[in-house]
């Protein structure tokens, strides 16, 4: 894990067990003449992007794989399908020209993704190529197995071209899963419900592939970070692993924010000892750094979405959105009688915002469990006050009476 802050920017803490696990699956598949597709999910800002770029990519290169990485959130102003096509076309130019950038030598005048077309630079060529053909062309020049890493893969579902690009990757995966160079896929995302659309629907491109939980960093990460930072600090300004662990937990295990907090305290007036004061007496200041995002998300919700979210959090795994008792409880908070279609619409809105995901039919859960503490602490008292201060005349009749 690496950080971009001045004191920590050159610190890198490997997650060797995880990168070894992913690499082992790829290598073992190659040895048996097959390919592998791995999909990883985690909450936002928990280190996926840094891990794939700083840890996994160089490890796979060192093992003889040709690695191509794409981040679909890096260019949100462009169609994700076109981002995939352009990245692969640029990679083909690199491997074919060996750095000379002779784009006229490229075999394709354009790349097609179903009905979508990406024009490519060059003269004198009169044929197009599919994503599968581009990948196979890359394979001709590398002679190594290709590993394509797509970060925030769920963004592909935002456009028709993006969806078609995922289907094209699956076709390439199948076509190259045989003799010669194989294509391995590593997809990741921070929106588990949307990722599931790539694997669970009847016509999903990667139907049947398991979505794996990207593990959070833990105590070993903290201890290594503290060790490396302490070597740069004076003897009377040393960080405590216990204090940093407490801060990391309060920050929702987000390494980038932790690095900022560590630096601010170590270089601040109170020094590293000030971190102990913060985690013991002013923990809310750390939580606020993470909870601001929850507050921003919550502020965009409608009243019914907020009420449904609160009931979901209260019930946890036992949440049954369309049961009569659940509808009554949501209705009591809203001051009106609710029907299943209204609750379904609210749930769909929560899913679209990445707050709730659906692990199975009729089952819903929080996307980021850290939001639970924020909702119960910061919003439940205010929500309850606004609900129970309504005039009695606005209280809903019971569902049985309504019938």
Secondary structure, DSSP 8 states (H G I E B T S, - for coil): -B--STTTTT-B---HHHHHHHHHHHHHHHHTT---EEEEE--TTSSHHHHIIIIIHHHHHHTT-EEEEEETTTTTTS-HHHHHHHHHHHHHHHHHHTTS--GGG-S-SEEEETTEEEE-S-SS---EEEHHHHHHHHHHHH-S-EEEEEETGGGGGGSHHHHHHHHHHHHHHHHTSSSSS-EEEEEEES-HHHHHTTTSSTT-TTTT--EEE-----HHHHHHHHHHHHTTS-GGG---HHHHHHHHHHTTS-HHHHHHHHHHHHTSTT-THHHHHHHHH-HHHHHHHHHHHHHHHHHT--HHHHHHHHHHHHHGGG--TTSHHHHHHHHHHHTS---HHHHHHHHHHHHHTTSEEEEETTEEEESSTHHHHHIIIIIHHHHHHHHHTS-GGGS---HHHH-
